[in-house]
Amino acid sequence: MFPMKKAYIILPLLLLILFIGLNMDAEAQCAMCRAQLETADNAGADAKNTGINSGILYLMLFPYILIAFIAFLWYRSSQKSKQQANA
């Protein structure tokens, strides 16, 4: 049973390292942002494009963190209830 617990710890850590190490620039914009950036791109404003893309990625991060936190609490609660049922 001990090696399985190790896998539950090691696998997420390896995935985290993989995702951090293989980061790529994402271009996820709404239609309005894309239109604004295309107009700005014609004027040669590359720093503005990078700033908006970074801001969008920053805003996308928090819902995923919230979902992961809720999943962790749910998992921990189910583990505690299993331990209490076995005791």
C-alpha positions in Angstrom: 0.0 0.0 0.0 2.9 2.3 0.6 4.1 2.5 -3.1 0.6 3.6 -4.2 0.7 6.5 -1.8 4.1 7.5 -3.2 2.6 7.5 -6.7 -0.2 9.9 -5.6 2.5 12.3 -4.4 5.1 11.8 -7.2 2.8 11.8 -10.2 1.3 15.3 -9.5 4.7 16.7 -8.8 6.1 15.4 -12.0 3.1 16.7 -14.0 3.5 20.1 -12.3 7.2 20.2 -13.2 6.4 19.2 -16.8 3.7 21.8 -17.2 5.9 24.6 -15.7 8.9 23.5 -17.8 6.9 23.2 -21.1 5.2 26.6 -20.9 4.2 28.2 -24.2 2.7 31.5 -25.1 -1.0 31.4 -25.4 -3.1 33.7 -27.4 -6.5 33.4 -25.8 -8.5 36.6 -26.4 -12.2 37.5 -26.7 -13.3 38.9 -30.0 -13.1 42.5 -28.8 -9.5 42.1 -27.5 -8.4 40.4 -30.7 -9.8 43.2 -32.8 -8.1 45.8 -30.6 -4.8 43.9 -30.8 -4.9 43.5 -34.5 -5.5 47.2 -34.9 -2.6 47.9 -32.5 -0.4 45.4 -34.3 -0.8 47.3 -37.5 0.5 50.4 -35.6 3.5 48.4 -34.3 2.5 48.1 -30.6 4.0 44.7 -29.7 4.4 45.5 -25.9 0.6 46.1 -25.7 -0.1 42.7 -27.2 2.2 40.9 -24.8 0.6 42.8 -21.8 -2.9 41.9 -22.8 -2.0 38.2 -23.3 -0.3 38.0 -20.0 -3.3 39.6 -18.3 -5.7 37.2 -19.8 -3.5 34.2 -18.7 -3.3 35.7 -15.2 -7.1 36.0 -15.0 -7.5 32.4 -16.3 -5.3 31.0 -13.5 -7.6 31.7 -10.5 -10.6 29.6 -11.6 -8.3 26.6 -12.1 -6.7 27.1 -8.7 -10.2 27.4 -7.1 -11.4 24.2 -8.8 -8.2 22.4 -7.7 -8.6 23.6 -4.1 -12.3 22.4 -4.0 -11.2 19.0 -5.4 -8.5 18.7 -2.8 -11.0 19.5 0.0 -13.4 17.0 -1.4 -10.7 14.3 -1.6 -9.5 15.0 1.9 -13.0 14.8 3.3 -13.7 11.5 1.5 -10.4 10.1 2.9 -11.4 11.1 6.5 -14.8 9.6 6.2 -13.2 6.3 4.9 -10.9 6.3 7.9 -13.7 6.9 10.3 -15.8 4.1 8.7 -12.9 1.6 9.0 -12.1 2.6 12.6 
